[in-house]
Every structure is written in C-alpha cells, then in structure tokens.
Amino acid sequence: MIAINMMLMIQLDVFMILLLVSIAIHACGKLDRRVLANRLFIDLILLTISILTLEILSVVLNSPEFIVMAKIVNTAGFAIVPLLPILAMLYVHRKANPKQKISVKRFKWVMVPFLLNAILAIGSCQFGWIFSVTYENLYTRGPFFFISPLTSYFYYMIHFLVLYNNRNKINHEEMTALSLFSFIPAVLSVFQLYYVIYLTIWNSVAIAVAINYISILHGLSKRDLLTGLGNRVAYDEYLKNFNGKKHIVLGTVIMDLDNFKRVNDVFGHQAGDQALKTFAGQLELVFRGKGLAIRLGGDEFIVLLQENQRVVVEKYIQNLKKRLMDYNQSGVVPYDIQFSYGIAVFDASCHSIHDFIWESDKLMYQNKQNKRCQRESVST
C-alpha cells in the first residue's frame, strides 16, 4: 500500500521528466547554442528536470533508514529552487536585448537573497533552520522556513519587473509564455504554504517550459534564416490582426538595396549575404520595439509600425540613413550599402490593407527610379 501511494505521488513527476528530457534533446539539435538566450533556455529545462528529480527523491527517501540522504536531497532542493526565476529573469532580459551585455555589478545584489537562502538550507542539516529530518517526525518545517518562499517570491517579482520593462520588445505571445515561469509556482505555492499538501508545482513549471518551447518553435517558423528578421509568415500573421478593424493605425516602409546585383556580381554572393545581414542588423537597431522588420525576399524589406504620423516614420528613416553612412565610411567592406524606400501611412483614402501596402511599394520604386535618373544626369 505504501509503495502504491508513493508511485501515485511521483508518477506525474516521472512523466514530466521524460517530457523535458525529450524537449532538451530536441532543443539541443534545433536551437543555435551559440546564442546566449538559447543556452539559458536549455539551462531552464535542465534545472526543472533537476528539481523534479529532487522531488521524487524526497518522496522515495522519506523513511528512517534513508535519513542522511533525505537531508542532502532536501538541502539541495531548498538551495536551488530560487535559481528557476533567476534563470527566467536572465532569459527574458537576453531575449529582449540580444546584443546588450548583462551587467555583473548590477547582478551581484540580486544574488544576495539566493546566497542567504542557500546558507540557511545547508545549515538546516544540522540546526533545522528551514527544515528538519528526524527519526521521530521525518520531514518537518523549521522556524526559518518562511525565508525560502520569500526568496522565491522576491525573484518572481524581479522576473515580472523585467518582463514589464521589456514589454515593447516582446510580442504578446512570448510575454504570456514567459510569465508562466513565475506565475504558476507563485500561485500554487500559496496553496502549498497554507494547506501543506503535495502539489505538482514543478510539474506545472514543466508545462510552462513545454509551452515556451512551442512558442520558440513558432517564432523560428516566422524568422528569416539569413537575416534573423521576420519572414513572409510573420508578415501575413501581422496583417491578419487588422482584418475587420475599423480604426487602423499603421505605417509602413518598403525598402530594397541599391546596386545589390553589382555587389553579388563583383564581390560574390557571400558578400551579398553579408550586405543583407548588415542592413537587417541596422533595421533591427532602428526599429526594435517600434515596429516589425521583415525580409520579404531577395533584397526587399518592409517595416510595419503602429504609427500614423509620417514625420515620425521619416525620423526613423533618417536615423537608418545616418547609421548606414557611418558604416560605409568606416571602410569595413569595399562597397556601400544604400537603399531606396517608400513610406505610406494608413488613412481614410485606403480601401484595404493590401492596397495600402501596394501604394508604399509603388513609392519605393519611384524613389529608386528617381535615384537612377539623378545618376544618369550626373554622368552625362
């Protein structure tokens, strides 16, 4: 009977570990581990597996003959649990700011509660501060047990704060998925603290990991492999959001590179790919958090913005021109990266979204033709 009850308590943990192991194997093969955000996500998977394993061991070893092992397992569990929201916090920060370095100095003070909790957990083996494991009562809570959940809640709050501060850099789908890393354990912990019952808190976190991985894979399906910008799937999905809406706030800039064929012919296709990646990188820097930058194909790009002031869009374009001018003058490559563009802002005269996009496309080609005419007049 005891064995049956034990199996019922750990079977979901075992299932979730198997699920997470399969996700970890797939993620290691699918995600680019040179990207720090991807490495942090894999670390989140492995940490959740570790916590679930410790949960299983705490149940299996909850008997007098395994008292020493039970102390070690509970110590490890209480010590590493706060690492989950810490890793989630770092993951969110890196995902929203892929090129921004994490400040070690600013991060040091955040680790103080974690270190305090770890010291109390280690001391509990001897002094029973957070928990105690004895022959008489087996596992019981110690006088400083409240420190452990408070530490975790501190990091849950920091995680939500990082999410809020980066809300303009993360889409709604990602925001919902990322919030689950802290929302689920924060809510379920309340019930466990008050009612002292066995809840599958970390099983729920495993579900959050699975949901986030689905979100990552969905994001990859909308990503252009060469430049990292959005692709046609992202373009179609974004425009679908405006179907049926009466009041549309939308600005668009369609661009393509000038003399791109010459770069390919003279310097090779590798140089052409590098030119596309450089231009895409500058687009990302200028429009990140302001609009969705997409590579439509070849050397053609589009930026979709929730903006109906043409003068604002023009400022973004001037910023992009200045960045590219500085890059061209640096002499990094033996060719200049320049572009033609067309700007359109949705208004009452637009009959449909697609007619509106077509109008900005027409303006871009007019801009390109004007440049060609200017060069020909100068050469003659």
CORURLIN-V417331 format. One record per helix or strand of 2 or more residues. SS is the DSSP state (H for helix, E for strand). FROM is the first residue (numbers start at 1). TO is the last residue. Records with the same first field share a line. If there is no record, write none. Layout:
BEGIN
SS = FROM-TO / FROM-TO
END
This chain:
BEGIN
H = 2-30 / 36-60 / 64-80 / 83-96 / 104-127 / 145-165 / 172-195 / 201-221 / 232-240 / 260-267 / 269-287 / 310-329 / 353-379
E = 131-134 / 138-141 / 251-257 / 291-297 / 300-305 / 339-345
END
